[in-house]
Amino acid sequence: MKKKMYVLGVAALMAGLLALSGVAQSAMWVGAQLGGNFPLTTNLEVSVPGLNANVSDVRLKPSVIGGATIGYDFVNSGFGAYAWPDWMKYFSFAMDLTYNKLEVRGDQTVGITLNNVNFGNVALRNVKLDGYEVAWTFLFMAHYGFLPDSEVPGGRINPYIGVGPAVLFAGMQGNTGVNVALVVEPGIRWMCFSNVSVDTAMRYRYAQPSWTADLLNREVTVKANPLHQLAFLVRANYHF
């Protein structure tokens, strides 16, 4: 039900944006995004006083990822505009907040090492670990426009690349941790109208999230090292 409501919300936002008109080039923009998040296999490092374990080749479930974004183009018109040098029009800055689940489910065969003793591959049945991620991402973006016209002088098609850090709030089985991640996002911005755009993007996120819990009065730390994730995103933006 929540996924359906989110999709309907994005559709409503798109419909509202298409009904608006604006200036040919605007500094500020806001948007909503939705897509799929695909974590690659990872290693889990488990530390307990007197015991260190490594569980390799752990598979995580794909999930829906969604959120909101706000950005700024370094141009001299629109809300928040400034007399930037002309070459700054090829650069932007954006922040976004996204949410996705992070789950380990089903039967798996993993590699297990305990205190540097390798036990080889072990079959696990009915694995269930429920988690989530909330990422606050900062992107520094470079872009170039193609097919300019009188309505959109910056170009109808704008390939871009964004790079930056993210603050990652990750939870697993009720335990939370705050980590730093690296984000790289190549994509294309399609200018539908002078103030409405749609982005199609592939986001790569690298992190090493960890969680700490108490088990029988002993501190247990679990770390995913490393955690690579690929997210395919569609984003609708309003420029003002």
Summary of the structure (lengths in Angstrom):
residues: 240
radius of gyration: 21.4
end to end distance: 32.3
largest distance: 69.5
contacts: 770
relative contact order: 0.22
helix: 9%
strand: 66%
